[in-house]
Amino acid sequence: MITLDNTLDFQLPDALVAHEPPEARGLARDEVRLMVSRLGDDRIAHTRFSHLPDFLSEGDLLVVNTSATINAAFKGAREAVDGSESNVMLHLSTPLSENARQWVVEVRHRSATGTTPLLDAEPGEKIKLPAGGSARLVAPYMPEFSNGRTRLWIADLSLPESALAYASSHGTPIRYGYVPRQWPLHFYQTVFAREFGSAEMPSAGRPFTYAVLDRLTRKGVRIAPLVLHAGVSSLDADEQPYPERYRVPPETARAVNGAHAEGRRVIAVGTTVVRALETVANVDGHVHSDGGWTDLVVTPQRGLRAVDGMLTGLHGPKASHLSMLEALAGRDHLALAYDEVLQQGYLWHEFGDVHLLLP
């Protein structure tokens, strides 16, 4: 059995990394594998996502993220202060200004085999982008959280159109080395996507199909929306999540409070939903409508107040999201569950399998 030590570390074999969407493996979205683990008695079941409704009850409330993914990656040329140039990839993370001309960005080295973080950039450097666009690095973003490595930057964008329109025309979805080829943006959208803004897909919602939603509705499972625009997910293992934009509408706050008042379960679809809901939760679990920026980091010490269960993907070694899962499940159950998915050959990352944690 694996042991999740204080760094939440374990070995993830490359064979268990999803290198392509399930559709490329001959599966429908809702045919990815689903592990259901019960927190109360450690029972575990293995099935396919299409059977999700079988594990939910009438009156359960699923809270989903309706943020849509943007083409946030751009091929560029790094123009260093000394005038030299090198091939880079620029990733948009989140806008900082009202007119969306100033963004948090990540600059990465670009090669035939993928990208790696570029950590030696300096203020004033210019990144040339397609169609005459450019990004000028202004200052490190929140350097107090970077552990001495400047990975994220505040950048002034100079673009021929709005950032979202420019991304639609000239960008591609962010991908990392474990996904060897480019896939169109629609592979990175969920059925819930309504409002463009996420640099990377809120991937826990990806396996949902309209057929699954229809079965959930007929069973009496309720669904409530919120928005959290996810930034880049390329954090180092010991980096905490950066602030992200969110909005919890009044009707969703009422639905969560109503479910709890009726003794029903509130199940978050993804860590983004957990972060948003817990941001607006009082110590007694009552939630209110709000929006803006959240810098909340959910830890076992803080615990969860509004969320009873979670549907989530599988998170890599030392990932900060494992701390959030531990806040819900406890260290022993989390170790048991991750030992099980490793032994059963589940697939990791945004195109992989999913895990439902229920009380």
C-alpha positions as CSV (number, residue, x, y, z in Angstrom):
1,M,0.0,0.0,0.0
2,I,1.3,3.5,-0.8
3,T,2.0,5.9,2.0
4,L,1.1,9.6,1.5
5,D,3.7,11.2,3.7
6,N,3.7,14.9,4.9
7,T,4.5,16.0,1.3
8,L,1.7,14.0,-0.1
9,D,4.2,12.2,-2.3
10,F,3.9,8.9,-4.3
11,Q,5.2,7.4,-7.5
12,L,3.1,7.9,-10.7
13,P,4.2,5.6,-13.6
14,D,4.1,7.2,-17.0
15,A,1.8,4.3,-18.1
16,L,-0.9,5.8,-15.9
17,V,-0.8,9.2,-17.6
18,A,-3.6,10.0,-20.1
19,H,-1.7,11.3,-23.1
20,E,-4.8,11.9,-25.2
21,P,-8.6,12.4,-24.9
22,P,-10.7,9.3,-24.2
23,E,-12.3,9.9,-27.6
24,A,-8.9,9.2,-29.2
25,R,-8.9,5.9,-27.2
26,G,-12.2,4.9,-28.7
27,L,-14.3,5.9,-25.6
28,A,-17.1,8.4,-25.2
29,R,-16.6,11.1,-22.6
30,D,-18.8,9.3,-20.1
31,E,-17.0,6.0,-20.6
32,V,-13.9,7.0,-18.6
33,R,-13.5,5.0,-15.4
34,L,-15.1,6.2,-12.2
35,M,-14.0,5.1,-8.7
36,V,-16.5,5.8,-5.9
37,S,-15.1,5.8,-2.4
38,R,-17.2,6.1,0.8
39,L,-15.7,8.1,3.5
40,G,-17.7,6.6,6.3
41,D,-16.7,2.9,5.9
42,D,-13.9,3.0,3.2
43,R,-16.0,1.0,0.7
44,I,-14.8,1.3,-2.9
45,A,-16.6,0.6,-6.2
46,H,-15.2,0.7,-9.7
47,T,-17.4,1.6,-12.7
48,R,-17.8,3.9,-15.7
49,F,-18.8,7.5,-15.4
50,S,-22.0,6.8,-17.3
51,H,-23.2,5.0,-14.1
52,L,-22.7,8.1,-11.9
53,P,-26.5,8.5,-11.3
54,D,-26.5,5.1,-9.7
55,F,-24.4,6.5,-6.8
56,L,-26.4,9.6,-6.2
57,S,-29.8,10.1,-4.5
58,E,-32.8,12.2,-5.0
59,G,-32.2,15.7,-3.6
60,D,-28.5,15.5,-3.9
61,L,-27.1,18.8,-5.2
62,L,-24.2,18.9,-7.7
63,V,-22.5,22.2,-7.9
64,V,-20.7,22.8,-11.3
65,N,-18.3,25.3,-12.8
66,T,-19.6,27.0,-15.9
67,S,-16.3,28.6,-16.8
68,A,-15.3,28.0,-20.4
69,T,-11.7,27.3,-21.4
70,I,-9.8,29.8,-23.7
71,N,-7.0,29.3,-26.2
72,A,-4.5,30.5,-23.6
73,A,-1.2,29.4,-25.2
74,F,0.8,31.3,-27.8
75,K,4.0,30.7,-29.7
76,G,6.3,33.6,-29.2
77,A,9.9,34.9,-29.4
78,R,11.6,36.1,-26.2
79,E,13.4,39.3,-26.9
80,A,15.9,39.6,-24.0
81,V,17.3,42.8,-22.7
82,D,20.5,42.2,-24.6
83,G,18.6,41.9,-27.9
84,S,18.8,38.1,-28.3
85,E,15.7,36.1,-29.2
86,S,14.6,32.5,-28.3
87,N,11.5,30.4,-29.0
88,V,9.1,30.5,-26.1
89,M,5.5,29.7,-25.3
90,L,3.4,32.3,-23.5
91,H,0.5,31.1,-21.3
92,L,-2.2,33.6,-20.2
93,S,-3.4,32.9,-16.7
94,T,-5.8,35.6,-15.6
95,P,-6.5,39.3,-16.4
96,L,-5.6,42.0,-13.9
97,S,-7.0,45.1,-15.4
98,E,-10.5,46.2,-16.3
99,N,-9.7,46.4,-20.0
100,A,-7.9,43.0,-19.8
101,R,-4.6,44.5,-21.2
102,Q,-2.6,43.5,-18.2
103,W,-2.5,39.8,-17.4
104,V,-0.7,37.3,-15.2
105,V,1.3,35.1,-17.6
106,E,3.7,32.3,-17.6
107,V,6.7,32.1,-20.1
108,R,8.0,28.7,-21.0
109,H,10.9,27.4,-23.0
110,R,9.6,25.8,-26.3
111,S,11.2,22.8,-28.0
112,A,10.1,19.9,-30.2
113,T,9.4,17.8,-27.1
114,G,7.3,20.3,-25.2
115,T,7.7,23.2,-22.8
116,T,9.4,23.8,-19.5
117,P,9.2,26.8,-17.2
118,L,11.5,29.8,-18.0
119,L,12.8,31.1,-14.7
120,D,15.4,33.6,-15.7
121,A,13.3,36.3,-17.3
122,E,13.8,39.9,-16.2
123,P,11.5,43.0,-16.0
124,G,11.2,44.8,-19.3
125,E,11.7,41.8,-21.5
126,K,9.4,41.6,-24.5
127,I,7.7,38.5,-25.9
128,K,6.8,38.8,-29.5
129,L,3.4,37.2,-30.3
130,P,1.5,36.3,-33.6
131,A,-0.1,39.0,-35.8
132,G,2.0,41.8,-34.3
133,G,1.0,41.2,-30.7
134,S,3.4,41.4,-27.8
135,A,3.7,41.0,-24.1
136,R,6.1,43.1,-22.0
137,L,7.1,41.6,-18.6
138,V,6.5,44.2,-15.9
139,A,7.2,42.5,-12.5
140,P,7.0,39.1,-10.9
141,Y,3.5,38.2,-9.8
142,M,3.2,37.6,-6.0
143,P,6.9,36.8,-5.6
144,E,6.3,36.0,-1.9
145,F,4.6,32.8,-3.0
146,S,7.2,31.8,-5.6
147,N,9.8,30.2,-3.4
148,G,12.5,32.3,-5.1
149,R,11.6,31.2,-8.6
150,T,9.8,33.7,-10.8
151,R,7.5,31.6,-12.8
152,L,4.5,33.9,-13.1
153,W,4.7,37.5,-14.3
154,I,2.5,40.6,-14.6
155,A,2.6,41.5,-18.3
156,D,1.3,44.4,-20.4
157,L,-0.3,43.0,-23.5
158,S,-0.3,44.9,-26.8
159,L,-2.7,43.1,-29.1
160,P,-4.6,44.0,-32.2
161,E,-8.0,43.1,-30.6
162,S,-9.3,42.1,-27.1
163,A,-7.4,39.4,-25.4
164,L,-10.3,36.9,-25.6
165,A,-10.8,37.6,-29.3
166,Y,-7.0,37.4,-29.9
167,A,-6.9,34.1,-28.1
168,S,-9.7,32.7,-30.3
169,S,-7.9,33.7,-33.4
170,H,-4.2,33.0,-32.6
171,G,-4.0,30.8,-29.5
172,T,-4.2,27.1,-28.8
173,P,-5.2,25.3,-25.6
174,I,-2.5,25.0,-23.0
175,R,-1.0,21.5,-22.9
176,Y,2.1,20.0,-21.2
177,G,4.6,17.4,-22.3
178,Y,2.4,14.4,-21.3
179,V,0.0,15.4,-24.1
180,P,2.2,15.0,-27.2
181,R,-0.1,16.5,-29.8
182,Q,-2.4,19.5,-30.1
183,W,-6.1,19.0,-29.7
184,P,-8.8,21.5,-30.7
185,L,-10.4,23.7,-28.1
186,H,-13.7,21.7,-28.0
187,F,-11.8,18.8,-26.4
188,Y,-11.2,21.2,-23.5
189,Q,-14.7,22.3,-22.9
190,T,-17.3,20.8,-20.6
191,V,-21.1,20.6,-21.3
192,F,-21.4,23.3,-18.6
193,A,-19.2,25.8,-20.3
194,R,-20.9,29.2,-20.6
195,E,-18.5,32.0,-19.8
196,F,-15.0,32.2,-21.3
197,G,-12.2,32.8,-18.8
198,S,-10.3,29.6,-17.7
199,A,-6.7,29.2,-18.8
200,E,-7.1,25.5,-18.3
201,M,-10.2,23.3,-18.3
202,P,-12.2,22.7,-15.1
203,S,-11.6,19.1,-16.0
204,A,-13.8,17.3,-13.4
205,G,-16.8,18.3,-15.4
206,R,-15.4,16.8,-18.7
207,P,-17.0,13.3,-18.5
208,F,-20.5,14.7,-18.2
209,T,-22.7,14.2,-21.3
210,Y,-26.3,15.3,-21.9
211,A,-27.3,11.6,-21.5
212,V,-25.9,11.6,-18.0
213,L,-27.5,14.9,-17.2
214,D,-30.8,13.6,-18.3
215,R,-30.6,10.6,-16.1
216,L,-29.6,12.8,-13.1
217,T,-32.5,15.1,-13.7
218,R,-35.0,12.2,-13.9
219,K,-33.6,10.8,-10.7
220,G,-34.1,14.1,-8.9
221,V,-30.5,15.1,-8.6
222,R,-30.3,18.9,-8.7
223,I,-27.6,21.0,-10.4
224,A,-26.5,24.5,-9.5
225,P,-23.9,26.6,-11.3
226,L,-21.1,28.9,-10.2
227,V,-18.1,30.4,-12.0
228,L,-14.4,30.1,-11.1
229,H,-12.0,31.0,-13.9
230,A,-9.0,28.6,-13.4
231,G,-5.5,29.9,-13.9
232,V,-2.5,27.9,-15.1
233,S,-2.1,24.6,-13.4
234,S,1.6,24.3,-13.9
235,L,2.4,25.0,-10.2
236,D,5.5,23.5,-8.7
237,A,4.8,20.8,-6.2
238,D,5.4,23.1,-3.3
239,E,3.5,26.1,-4.6
240,Q,0.1,27.1,-3.3
241,P,-2.7,28.0,-5.7
242,Y,-2.7,31.6,-6.8
243,P,-5.8,33.9,-6.5
244,E,-8.5,33.2,-9.1
245,R,-11.7,35.0,-10.1
246,Y,-15.0,33.6,-9.0
247,R,-18.8,34.3,-8.7
248,V,-21.3,32.4,-6.7
249,P,-24.8,33.5,-7.7
250,P,-27.7,34.0,-5.2
251,E,-29.7,31.1,-6.6
252,T,-26.7,28.7,-6.0
253,A,-26.2,30.0,-2.5
254,R,-29.9,29.4,-1.8
255,A,-29.7,25.9,-3.3
256,V,-26.7,24.9,-1.1
257,N,-28.3,26.3,2.0
258,G,-31.6,24.6,1.2
259,A,-29.9,21.2,0.6
260,H,-28.2,21.4,3.9
261,A,-31.4,22.4,5.7
262,E,-33.1,19.3,4.2
263,G,-30.2,17.0,5.2
264,R,-29.2,16.5,1.6
265,R,-25.6,16.2,0.2
266,V,-23.8,19.0,-1.5
267,I,-21.3,17.5,-4.0
268,A,-18.7,19.8,-5.7
269,V,-17.8,18.9,-9.3
270,G,-14.1,19.7,-9.1
271,T,-11.6,21.5,-6.9
272,T,-12.5,24.9,-8.5
273,V,-16.1,24.5,-7.1
274,V,-14.8,23.6,-3.7
275,R,-12.6,26.7,-3.7
276,A,-15.4,29.0,-4.7
277,L,-18.0,27.5,-2.3
278,E,-15.7,27.4,0.7
279,T,-14.7,31.1,0.0
280,V,-18.3,32.1,0.6
281,A,-19.0,29.7,3.5
282,N,-19.3,30.8,7.1
283,V,-17.9,28.6,9.9
284,D,-21.3,27.0,10.3
285,G,-21.5,26.1,6.6
286,H,-24.0,28.7,5.6
287,V,-23.0,30.2,2.2
288,H,-23.8,33.6,0.7
289,S,-23.6,35.0,-2.8
290,D,-20.4,36.9,-3.7
291,G,-17.8,37.3,-6.3
292,G,-14.3,38.7,-7.0
293,W,-11.0,37.1,-6.2
294,T,-10.4,34.2,-3.9
295,D,-7.0,33.4,-2.4
296,L,-8.4,30.6,-0.2
297,V,-6.2,27.5,0.2
298,V,-8.2,24.6,1.7
299,T,-6.2,22.6,4.1
300,P,-7.0,19.7,6.5
301,Q,-6.4,22.2,9.3
302,R,-9.1,24.5,8.0
303,G,-11.4,21.8,6.9
304,L,-14.5,22.0,4.7
305,R,-17.7,23.8,5.7
306,A,-20.1,23.7,2.7
307,V,-19.1,20.7,0.7
308,D,-20.0,17.1,1.7
309,G,-18.6,15.2,-1.3
310,M,-16.5,15.8,-4.4
311,L,-16.1,14.6,-7.9
312,T,-12.5,15.1,-9.0
313,G,-9.8,14.0,-11.3
314,L,-6.7,12.3,-10.1
315,H,-4.0,14.6,-8.8
316,G,-0.2,14.2,-9.2
317,P,2.3,13.7,-6.4
318,K,2.7,16.6,-4.0
319,A,-0.1,18.5,-5.7
320,S,-1.8,21.1,-3.5
321,H,-5.2,19.7,-4.5
322,L,-4.4,16.6,-2.5
323,S,-4.4,18.7,0.6
324,M,-8.0,19.8,-0.3
325,L,-9.0,16.1,-0.8
326,E,-7.4,15.3,2.6
327,A,-9.6,18.0,4.2
328,L,-12.6,16.1,3.0
329,A,-11.5,12.5,3.2
330,G,-8.7,12.4,5.8
331,R,-5.2,11.1,5.2
332,D,-6.0,7.4,5.7
333,H,-8.9,7.3,3.3
334,L,-7.0,9.3,0.7
335,A,-4.0,6.9,0.9
336,L,-6.4,3.9,0.6
337,A,-8.1,5.5,-2.4
338,Y,-4.9,6.4,-4.2
339,D,-3.5,3.0,-3.6
340,E,-6.6,1.6,-5.2
341,V,-6.5,3.7,-8.3
342,L,-2.8,3.0,-8.8
343,Q,-3.4,-0.8,-8.4
344,Q,-6.3,-0.7,-10.8
345,G,-4.5,1.3,-13.5
346,Y,-6.6,4.4,-13.6
347,L,-5.4,7.3,-15.8
348,W,-4.3,10.7,-14.5
349,H,-4.7,14.3,-15.7
350,E,-7.3,16.2,-17.6
351,F,-8.1,13.4,-20.1
352,G,-8.0,10.7,-17.5
353,D,-10.4,9.0,-15.1
354,V,-12.3,10.4,-12.1
355,H,-12.9,9.8,-8.4
356,L,-16.2,10.4,-6.5
357,L,-15.8,10.8,-2.8
358,L,-19.1,10.4,-0.9
359,P,-19.9,10.6,2.8
